[in-house]
Amino acid sequence: MKSFALSLAAALGAAVCVSAQEIAPTDLYDLPPADVYILGERHDNAVHHAHQAIAVEAVGAAALVFEMLTDVQALTVTPEMRRDPERLGTSLEWEASGWPDFEMYYPIFVAAPDAPIFGGAVPRDDVRRAVADGAAAVMGEAALVFGLDQPLPEAQQLLREAGQMSAHCDALPADMLPGMVEAQRLRDAAMARAVIAAVADTGGPVVLITGNGHARTDWGVPAALALAAPELSVVSIGQFEDRDEDTPYDRWPYDRWIVTEPAARDDPCAAFR
């Protein structure tokens, strides 16, 4: 199934950085200087995680923020634990988390073995609350900093609702879509908040490991950072598996992107049937 970022790239071209470009994996060894690197992924593609590990080491990450971890989980990570993948995965309760095999993510942890780990995940109860009550209600006073108190432009709202429907195999009730968008806005703000904390704590550079949707420069974590911490320089990298000749690649909403071979996987929509 074609990703939402690909299918809507043409409609969102005006928001893309003028220096946006496709790069080869070898270019990850020579990324431009930045305070923050946002490394996107297709979650179950092992090649994408190998690329992230390369970039983490190459930029000399001072801190790592993971979409997959909460603050509580991140605090359990010790230097000794990072030398033992089985122990680390068990401590993080990774197998029960629903994320792909920890073996794919472990090289990222050891690519910067002394960098502190920060959690960017939102607890599930808060995500459910955002669906019902909106992202601003969950974020509290910080909602203003990240723009969560403001409605999205109508065109963006519709595009994001369409993206949620597509991502869930057209199986969601239409009345759930606005709430799903609110949950996504909350996640973006939470990761941006964790990145800001990591920069304040270490001075950077900070690397965020996240899905491609959150790495979008037009409305993902980079957009949240632009509102809350405009002084930070950010480089966002998307990683994709599709090469549609009709897609205007110069309009993808990322600073850099890589196209890889697709990972072998079962039909992701089978469960919805």
C-alpha positions as a Markdown table, in Angstrom:
| # | Residue | x | y | z |
|---|---|---|---|---|
| 1 | Met | 0.0 | 0.0 | 0.0 |
| 2 | Lys | 1.4 | 3.4 | -1.0 |
| 3 | Ser | 2.3 | 5.6 | 1.9 |
| 4 | Phe | 0.3 | 8.7 | 2.7 |
| 5 | Ala | 3.4 | 10.9 | 2.4 |
| 6 | Leu | 3.8 | 9.8 | -1.2 |
| 7 | Ser | 0.2 | 10.1 | -2.3 |
| 8 | Leu | -0.1 | 13.6 | -0.9 |
| 9 | Ala | 3.3 | 15.0 | -1.7 |
| 10 | Ala | 2.2 | 17.0 | -4.7 |
| 11 | Ala | -0.5 | 18.8 | -2.7 |
| 12 | Leu | 1.9 | 19.9 | 0.0 |
| 13 | Gly | 4.9 | 21.0 | -2.1 |
| 14 | Ala | 4.8 | 24.6 | -1.1 |
| 15 | Ala | 5.8 | 23.7 | 2.5 |
| 16 | Val | 9.0 | 21.9 | 1.6 |
| 17 | Cys | 12.5 | 23.2 | 2.2 |
| 18 | Val | 14.1 | 24.4 | -1.0 |
| 19 | Ser | 17.1 | 22.3 | -0.3 |
| 20 | Ala | 15.1 | 19.1 | -0.1 |
| 21 | Gln | 16.8 | 16.2 | -2.0 |
| 22 | Glu | 17.1 | 12.5 | -2.4 |
| 23 | Ile | 20.3 | 11.1 | -0.9 |
| 24 | Ala | 22.1 | 7.8 | -1.0 |
| 25 | Pro | 22.8 | 5.8 | 2.2 |
| 26 | Thr | 26.4 | 6.8 | 1.9 |
| 27 | Asp | 25.4 | 10.4 | 2.3 |
| 28 | Leu | 24.3 | 9.7 | 5.9 |
| 29 | Tyr | 28.0 | 9.8 | 6.8 |
| 30 | Asp | 28.2 | 13.5 | 5.7 |
| 31 | Leu | 25.0 | 15.2 | 6.8 |
| 32 | Pro | 24.9 | 19.0 | 7.3 |
| 33 | Pro | 25.4 | 20.3 | 10.8 |
| 34 | Ala | 22.2 | 20.7 | 12.9 |
| 35 | Asp | 21.0 | 20.8 | 16.5 |
| 36 | Val | 18.4 | 18.1 | 15.8 |
| 37 | Tyr | 18.2 | 15.2 | 13.3 |
| 38 | Ile | 14.8 | 13.6 | 12.8 |
| 39 | Leu | 15.3 | 10.2 | 11.3 |
| 40 | Gly | 12.1 | 8.7 | 9.8 |
| 41 | Glu | 11.5 | 5.0 | 9.1 |
| 42 | Arg | 9.0 | 2.4 | 7.9 |
| 43 | His | 8.9 | 0.7 | 11.3 |
| 44 | Asp | 9.3 | -2.9 | 10.1 |
| 45 | Asn | 12.1 | -2.2 | 7.6 |
| 46 | Ala | 15.4 | -3.4 | 9.0 |
| 47 | Val | 17.4 | -1.4 | 6.3 |
| 48 | His | 15.8 | 1.8 | 7.6 |
| 49 | His | 17.1 | 1.1 | 11.1 |
| 50 | Ala | 20.5 | 0.3 | 9.8 |
| 51 | His | 20.6 | 3.7 | 8.1 |
| 52 | Gln | 19.5 | 5.3 | 11.3 |
| 53 | Ala | 22.3 | 3.7 | 13.2 |
| 54 | Ile | 24.8 | 5.0 | 10.6 |
| 55 | Ala | 23.5 | 8.5 | 11.0 |
| 56 | Val | 23.5 | 8.4 | 14.8 |
| 57 | Glu | 27.1 | 7.5 | 14.8 |
| 58 | Ala | 28.1 | 9.9 | 12.0 |
| 59 | Val | 26.6 | 13.0 | 13.6 |
| 60 | Gly | 28.0 | 12.2 | 17.0 |
| 61 | Ala | 24.6 | 12.2 | 18.7 |
| 62 | Ala | 24.7 | 13.6 | 22.2 |
| 63 | Ala | 21.2 | 12.2 | 23.0 |
| 64 | Leu | 18.7 | 9.9 | 21.5 |
| 65 | Val | 14.9 | 10.4 | 21.6 |
| 66 | Phe | 12.7 | 7.4 | 20.7 |
| 67 | Glu | 9.1 | 7.5 | 19.6 |
| 68 | Met | 8.8 | 4.0 | 20.9 |
| 69 | Leu | 9.7 | 4.7 | 24.5 |
| 70 | Thr | 8.0 | 6.6 | 27.3 |
| 71 | Asp | 9.9 | 8.7 | 29.8 |
| 72 | Val | 9.5 | 5.9 | 32.4 |
| 73 | Gln | 11.0 | 3.3 | 30.0 |
| 74 | Ala | 13.9 | 5.6 | 29.0 |
| 75 | Leu | 14.8 | 6.0 | 32.7 |
| 76 | Thr | 15.4 | 2.3 | 33.1 |
| 77 | Val | 18.2 | 2.2 | 30.5 |
| 78 | Thr | 21.7 | 1.9 | 32.0 |
| 79 | Pro | 25.1 | 1.9 | 30.3 |
| 80 | Glu | 25.6 | -1.8 | 31.3 |
| 81 | Met | 22.2 | -2.7 | 29.9 |
| 82 | Arg | 23.0 | -1.3 | 26.5 |
| 83 | Arg | 25.8 | -3.8 | 26.1 |
| 84 | Asp | 23.3 | -6.7 | 26.5 |
| 85 | Pro | 20.5 | -6.6 | 23.9 |
| 86 | Glu | 18.4 | -9.3 | 25.6 |
| 87 | Arg | 18.6 | -7.5 | 28.9 |
| 88 | Leu | 17.8 | -4.1 | 27.3 |
| 89 | Gly | 14.8 | -5.5 | 25.4 |
| 90 | Thr | 13.5 | -7.2 | 28.5 |
| 91 | Ser | 13.8 | -4.0 | 30.6 |
| 92 | Leu | 12.0 | -2.0 | 28.0 |
| 93 | Glu | 9.2 | -4.7 | 27.7 |
| 94 | Trp | 9.7 | -4.4 | 24.0 |
| 95 | Glu | 8.2 | -7.7 | 23.0 |
| 96 | Ala | 4.8 | -6.7 | 24.5 |
| 97 | Ser | 4.9 | -3.2 | 23.1 |
| 98 | Gly | 3.7 | -4.0 | 19.6 |
| 99 | Trp | 6.8 | -2.5 | 17.9 |
| 100 | Pro | 8.8 | -4.6 | 15.4 |
| 101 | Asp | 11.6 | -6.9 | 16.5 |
| 102 | Phe | 14.0 | -5.2 | 19.0 |
| 103 | Glu | 16.9 | -6.7 | 17.0 |
| 104 | Met | 16.2 | -4.1 | 14.3 |
| 105 | Tyr | 16.4 | -1.2 | 16.8 |
| 106 | Tyr | 19.3 | -2.4 | 19.0 |
| 107 | Pro | 22.1 | -1.1 | 16.7 |
| 108 | Ile | 20.7 | 2.4 | 17.1 |
| 109 | Phe | 21.2 | 2.2 | 20.9 |
| 110 | Val | 24.8 | 1.2 | 20.6 |
| 111 | Ala | 25.7 | 3.6 | 17.8 |
| 112 | Ala | 25.9 | 6.3 | 20.5 |
| 113 | Pro | 26.6 | 4.2 | 23.6 |
| 114 | Asp | 27.1 | 7.1 | 25.9 |
| 115 | Ala | 24.2 | 9.2 | 24.7 |
| 116 | Pro | 21.3 | 9.5 | 27.2 |
| 117 | Ile | 18.0 | 8.1 | 26.1 |
| 118 | Phe | 14.8 | 10.1 | 26.2 |
| 119 | Gly | 11.3 | 8.9 | 25.7 |
| 120 | Gly | 9.0 | 10.6 | 23.2 |
| 121 | Ala | 6.0 | 8.3 | 23.5 |
| 122 | Val | 2.6 | 9.3 | 24.9 |
| 123 | Pro | 1.0 | 6.9 | 27.4 |
| 124 | Arg | -1.9 | 5.0 | 25.9 |
| 125 | Asp | -4.4 | 6.5 | 28.3 |
| 126 | Asp | -3.4 | 10.0 | 27.2 |
| 127 | Val | -3.7 | 9.0 | 23.5 |
| 128 | Arg | -7.2 | 7.8 | 24.1 |
| 129 | Arg | -8.0 | 11.0 | 25.9 |
| 130 | Ala | -6.7 | 13.0 | 23.0 |
| 131 | Val | -9.0 | 11.1 | 20.6 |
| 132 | Ala | -12.0 | 12.0 | 22.8 |
| 133 | Asp | -11.1 | 15.5 | 24.1 |
| 134 | Gly | -8.4 | 16.8 | 21.8 |
| 135 | Ala | -4.6 | 17.2 | 22.1 |
| 136 | Ala | -4.8 | 20.5 | 23.9 |
| 137 | Ala | -6.7 | 19.0 | 26.8 |
| 138 | Val | -4.0 | 16.5 | 27.4 |
| 139 | Met | -1.0 | 18.8 | 26.9 |
| 140 | Gly | -2.3 | 21.4 | 29.3 |
| 141 | Glu | -0.5 | 24.7 | 29.4 |
| 142 | Ala | 2.1 | 23.6 | 27.0 |
| 143 | Ala | -0.6 | 23.3 | 24.3 |
| 144 | Leu | -0.1 | 27.0 | 23.4 |
| 145 | Val | 3.6 | 26.5 | 22.9 |
| 146 | Phe | 3.0 | 23.8 | 20.3 |
| 147 | Gly | 0.0 | 25.4 | 18.7 |
| 148 | Leu | -2.4 | 22.7 | 19.8 |
| 149 | Asp | -4.9 | 25.3 | 21.0 |
| 150 | Gln | -5.4 | 26.3 | 17.3 |
| 151 | Pro | -7.5 | 24.3 | 14.8 |
| 152 | Leu | -5.6 | 23.1 | 11.7 |
| 153 | Pro | -6.2 | 24.7 | 8.4 |
| 154 | Glu | -9.2 | 23.0 | 6.7 |
| 155 | Ala | -7.2 | 21.6 | 3.8 |
| 156 | Gln | -4.6 | 20.1 | 6.1 |
| 157 | Gln | -7.3 | 18.7 | 8.4 |
| 158 | Leu | -9.0 | 16.9 | 5.5 |
| 159 | Leu | -5.7 | 15.6 | 4.2 |
| 160 | Arg | -4.7 | 14.3 | 7.6 |
| 161 | Glu | -8.1 | 12.6 | 8.1 |
| 162 | Ala | -7.7 | 11.0 | 4.7 |
| 163 | Gly | -4.2 | 9.8 | 5.8 |
| 164 | Gln | -5.6 | 8.2 | 9.0 |
| 165 | Met | -8.3 | 6.4 | 7.0 |
| 166 | Ser | -5.7 | 5.1 | 4.5 |
| 167 | Ala | -3.3 | 4.1 | 7.3 |
| 168 | His | -6.1 | 2.1 | 8.9 |
| 169 | Cys | -7.0 | 0.3 | 5.6 |
| 170 | Asp | -10.2 | 2.4 | 5.2 |
| 171 | Ala | -11.7 | 0.5 | 8.2 |
| 172 | Leu | -12.2 | 3.4 | 10.6 |
| 173 | Pro | -15.6 | 5.0 | 11.2 |
| 174 | Ala | -15.6 | 8.5 | 9.7 |
| 175 | Asp | -16.5 | 10.1 | 13.0 |
| 176 | Met | -13.2 | 8.8 | 14.6 |
| 177 | Leu | -11.0 | 10.6 | 12.1 |
| 178 | Pro | -10.8 | 14.0 | 13.8 |
| 179 | Gly | -9.9 | 12.3 | 17.0 |
| 180 | Met | -7.2 | 10.3 | 15.4 |
| 181 | Val | -5.7 | 13.4 | 14.0 |
| 182 | Glu | -5.7 | 15.0 | 17.4 |
| 183 | Ala | -3.8 | 12.0 | 18.8 |
| 184 | Gln | -1.2 | 12.4 | 16.1 |
| 185 | Arg | -0.9 | 16.1 | 16.9 |
| 186 | Leu | -0.3 | 15.2 | 20.6 |
| 187 | Arg | 2.4 | 12.7 | 19.6 |
| 188 | Asp | 4.2 | 15.2 | 17.5 |
| 189 | Ala | 4.1 | 17.8 | 20.3 |
| 190 | Ala | 5.3 | 15.2 | 22.9 |
| 191 | Met | 8.3 | 14.2 | 20.8 |
| 192 | Ala | 9.1 | 17.8 | 20.1 |
| 193 | Arg | 9.0 | 18.5 | 23.9 |
| 194 | Ala | 11.3 | 15.5 | 24.5 |
| 195 | Val | 13.8 | 16.8 | 21.8 |
| 196 | Ile | 13.8 | 20.2 | 23.4 |
| 197 | Ala | 14.5 | 18.7 | 26.8 |
| 198 | Ala | 17.3 | 16.5 | 25.3 |
| 199 | Val | 19.0 | 19.6 | 23.7 |
| 200 | Ala | 18.7 | 21.5 | 27.0 |
| 201 | Asp | 20.3 | 18.6 | 28.9 |
| 202 | Thr | 23.1 | 17.8 | 26.5 |
| 203 | Gly | 23.6 | 20.7 | 24.1 |
| 204 | Gly | 23.0 | 18.4 | 21.2 |
| 205 | Pro | 23.1 | 17.2 | 18.5 |
| 206 | Val | 19.9 | 15.2 | 19.3 |
| 207 | Val | 18.6 | 12.5 | 17.1 |
| 208 | Leu | 14.9 | 11.5 | 17.1 |
| 209 | Ile | 14.0 | 8.0 | 15.9 |
| 210 | Thr | 10.4 | 8.1 | 14.6 |
| 211 | Gly | 8.1 | 7.1 | 11.8 |
| 212 | Asn | 8.0 | 9.0 | 8.5 |
| 213 | Gly | 4.7 | 10.7 | 9.3 |
| 214 | His | 6.2 | 12.4 | 12.4 |
| 215 | Ala | 9.3 | 13.4 | 10.5 |
| 216 | Arg | 7.3 | 15.6 | 8.0 |
| 217 | Thr | 8.5 | 19.1 | 7.9 |
| 218 | Asp | 5.1 | 20.5 | 7.1 |
| 219 | Trp | 3.1 | 19.3 | 10.1 |
| 220 | Gly | 5.2 | 16.7 | 12.0 |
| 221 | Val | 7.8 | 17.2 | 14.8 |
| 222 | Pro | 9.8 | 19.7 | 12.7 |
| 223 | Ala | 6.8 | 22.0 | 12.5 |
| 224 | Ala | 6.2 | 21.6 | 16.3 |
| 225 | Leu | 9.8 | 22.5 | 16.9 |
| 226 | Ala | 9.6 | 25.5 | 14.6 |
| 227 | Leu | 6.9 | 26.9 | 16.9 |
| 228 | Ala | 8.3 | 26.0 | 20.3 |
| 229 | Ala | 12.0 | 26.3 | 19.7 |
| 230 | Pro | 12.7 | 28.2 | 16.4 |
| 231 | Glu | 16.3 | 28.8 | 17.4 |
| 232 | Leu | 17.0 | 25.0 | 16.8 |
| 233 | Ser | 18.3 | 24.0 | 13.4 |
| 234 | Val | 16.7 | 20.8 | 12.2 |
| 235 | Val | 17.4 | 18.2 | 9.5 |
| 236 | Ser | 14.6 | 15.8 | 8.7 |
| 237 | Ile | 15.1 | 12.6 | 6.8 |
| 238 | Gly | 12.4 | 10.3 | 5.4 |
| 239 | Gln | 12.9 | 6.7 | 4.3 |
| 240 | Phe | 10.5 | 5.1 | 1.8 |
| 241 | Glu | 10.0 | 2.0 | -0.2 |
| 242 | Asp | 8.0 | 3.3 | -3.2 |
| 243 | Arg | 9.3 | 4.9 | -6.4 |
| 244 | Asp | 6.3 | 6.2 | -8.2 |
| 245 | Glu | 7.3 | 7.9 | -11.4 |
| 246 | Asp | 4.4 | 10.3 | -11.1 |
| 247 | Thr | 5.4 | 11.6 | -7.7 |
| 248 | Pro | 7.1 | 15.0 | -7.7 |
| 249 | Tyr | 10.0 | 14.1 | -5.5 |
| 250 | Asp | 11.3 | 17.6 | -5.2 |
| 251 | Arg | 8.1 | 18.3 | -3.3 |
| 252 | Trp | 8.3 | 15.7 | -0.6 |
| 253 | Pro | 8.0 | 17.2 | 2.9 |
| 254 | Tyr | 11.4 | 16.3 | 4.2 |
| 255 | Asp | 14.9 | 17.9 | 4.0 |
| 256 | Arg | 16.4 | 14.7 | 2.7 |
| 257 | Trp | 15.0 | 11.3 | 1.8 |
| 258 | Ile | 16.1 | 7.8 | 0.9 |
| 259 | Val | 14.3 | 5.2 | -1.2 |
| 260 | Thr | 15.0 | 1.5 | -0.3 |
| 261 | Glu | 13.8 | -1.9 | -1.3 |
| 262 | Pro | 10.5 | -2.9 | 0.4 |
| 263 | Ala | 10.7 | -5.2 | 3.4 |
| 264 | Ala | 8.9 | -8.5 | 3.2 |
| 265 | Arg | 5.7 | -8.3 | 5.1 |
| 266 | Asp | 2.2 | -9.8 | 5.3 |
| 267 | Asp | -0.8 | -7.8 | 4.1 |
| 268 | Pro | -1.1 | -5.1 | 6.7 |
| 269 | Cys | -4.8 | -4.8 | 6.0 |
| 270 | Ala | -5.6 | -8.5 | 6.7 |
| 271 | Ala | -6.3 | -7.9 | 10.3 |
| 272 | Phe | -9.0 | -5.3 | 9.5 |
| 273 | Arg | -10.9 | -7.8 | 7.5 |
